[in-house]
Amino acid sequence: MWIRQIHCWLSIAFTLAVIANIVAMTMQIQAMWIGFLALVPLIPLLATGLYLFALPYLDRRSGMQREARS
């Protein structure tokens, strides 16, 4: 499923952004954009994660509706 693939790549991008933020903090670089860099993949990561979380519940509900029609 392509949503899982996107979620996986977004998590890798988020991890790299957090690592870049930690490195910048240890080097005492005061750049605000480095702090916001982690938010770029975090927002779609949240959306895809919520979708993947709700997917089993939505599938179960549609399965119950199919059984009721039969």
Sequence and secondary structure as in RCSB ss.txt:
>XXXX:A:sequence
MWIRQIHCWLSIAFTLAVIANIVAMTMQIQAMWIGFLALVPLIPLLATGLYLFALPYLDRRSGMQREARS
>XXXX:A:secstr
 HHHHHHHHHHHHHHHHHHHHHHHHHTT   HHHHHHTHHHHHHHHHHHHHHHHHHHHHHHHHHHHHHH 
